Amino acid sequence: MVSASERRRFEVVIVGGGIAGASLAYFLTERGVTDVLLLEREEQPGYHATGRSAATLAELDPITTLHALKVLGGQFLRQPPAGFAETPVLLRSGVMVLFKNEMWDAIRAAAPAIEQAGTRLVLLSPAQAVARVPALLAERFAGAALLPDDGHIDVHALLWGYLGHAKRRGAEQRFGTEVRGVRVEAGRCAGVATAEGEIHARWVVNAAGAWAGKLAALARAAPIALVPHRRTIVTFAAPVDVRGWPMVHSDDDHLYFAPESGGLLLSPMDEEPMEPCDARPDDEVIARGFARLATLAPSLVPQTLRRRWSGLRTFAPDRVPVVGEDPRVRGFFWLAGQGGCGIETSGALGPIAADLIVEGRTERFDARTLSPARFGGA
Ligand SMILES: Cc1cc2nc3c(=O)[nH]c(=O)nc-3n(C[C@H](O)[C@H](O)[C@H](O)COP(=O)(O)OP(=O)(O)OC[C@H]3O[C@@H](n4cnc5c(N)ncnc54)[C@H](O)[C@@H]3O)c2cc1C
């Protein structure tokens, strides 16, 4: 809540207290921009997509821009600045991606270029993959690529690392405060409206996750078709000791699973488009996921579940994040559309966004590939 005594004028107001908003607050304050306010509608940060992810760094990606962002983000996760968090933010538990025939040929051909682009990978025969994860049926795939330097992200440590350091450097954070309007004067952002009154800002950052399209509409910014898609995760007991297993990912079987708290976590990789909301799982989607697991690793199919949850992954039409100043409304800045990789790329998108706000350019990345202007709409 904003009380009458609280400040109402800032250089930068960030709307959204997920990993995107938190990482930007961190990287702005690292660059000396501390006149920053982060506003989050929920009573706690990370309640939506950020708190519901599979918490994985998996750099392999068929979209070149995403691969490059993940490699950059992976560097931050593997080696954050000294004192960033009390525990490592990345556990290199490994990710093993399974391939069927044509895709296996393609990945073998592409392997040198993937390594060249910064991702270490080890190609495995089905027998070698089964040696690592004995529950897999070897006849169900032609080969696997193991990413030994990727693995499990401690999202809690990462989120609170960003928020804690940003706060110590002077950035304010207000939870339980919803932005209900964006004030635009003569084509330039002037601030935001909340239930407790207006807050003036030179920059308003759209880090609103699944609500990014709604926030942009309030500002009459470029109408980028960002669509939230539901994704579900379940956890259950494992029949054997799975603690040393990598995550197993199979696009062909439309599922991934990984060790989690002594048991297993599985996603049926659902991708249901929907309006922004507090997403809930669909039992039928889960049942279909287990039917597919029964053909790949039948011994893992459980009788009961421990937990189930869903969250929204929000995509732009080309599935690449949208980062940059709006082409219509000056001072309205997009940090949205991270889809299924907002956690692992936060250590890349945060500094890119901070560069663009502070200097209007970045040396770290080809910002044109991320710009909201790529969809037209000026
Ligand atoms: C099941 C699942 C698995 C995933 N697995 C991975 C993975 O393994 N690795 C990975 O990197 N990524 C993964 N992702 C994607 C990742 O979770 C997202 O890309 C990332 O969390 C997006 O962060 P965000 O800050 O943009 O969004 P969010 O975390 O949703 O934060 C946006 C915040 O904005 C707030 N907000 C919205 N509108 C307003 C308003 N008007 N006023 C104030 N506050 C507002 C919301 O309350 C919300 O807290 C997964 C996602 C899901 C759902």
The ligand as an ORCA input file, in Angstrom:
! r2SCAN-3c Opt
* xyz 0 1
  C       5.326    -24.415    -15.780
  C       6.400    -23.454    -16.206
  C       7.702    -23.904    -16.370
  C       8.719    -23.010    -16.701
  N      10.001    -23.460    -16.725
  C      11.016    -22.583    -16.924
  C      12.367    -23.011    -16.824
  O      12.647    -24.173    -16.550
  N      13.353    -22.087    -17.034
  C      13.061    -20.774    -17.316
  O      13.982    -19.986    -17.493
  N      11.781    -20.351    -17.403
  C      10.756    -21.217    -17.212
  N       9.463    -20.798    -17.292
  C       9.203    -19.422    -17.729
  C       9.433    -18.411    -16.630
  O       8.764    -18.815    -15.457
  C       8.932    -17.048    -17.111
  O       9.498    -16.724    -18.368
  C       9.315    -15.940    -16.130
  O       8.993    -16.297    -14.808
  C       8.598    -14.654    -16.495
  O       8.918    -13.706    -15.511
  P       8.136    -12.347    -15.438
  O       8.735    -11.567    -14.335
  O       8.071    -11.748    -16.792
  O       6.613    -12.774    -15.109
  P       5.905    -13.056    -13.714
  O       6.730    -13.883    -12.818
  O       4.532    -13.556    -14.013
  O       5.826    -11.625    -13.058
  C       4.989    -10.607    -13.559
  C       4.405     -9.900    -12.354
  O       3.733     -8.716    -12.765
  C       2.689     -8.493    -11.846
  N       1.733     -7.571    -12.456
  C       1.032     -7.764    -13.597
  N       0.255     -6.693    -13.854
  C       0.483     -5.809    -12.843
  C      -0.034     -4.511    -12.546
  N      -0.933     -3.930    -13.352
  N       0.406     -3.882    -11.435
  C       1.333     -4.472    -10.614
  N       1.849     -5.703    -10.854
  C       1.429     -6.358    -11.954
  C       2.113     -9.880    -11.630
  O       1.384     -9.958    -10.429
  C       3.368    -10.750    -11.635
  O       3.829    -11.029    -10.330
  C       8.423    -21.647    -16.950
  C       7.112    -21.201    -16.808
  C       6.108    -22.081    -16.424
  C       4.716    -21.569    -16.239
*
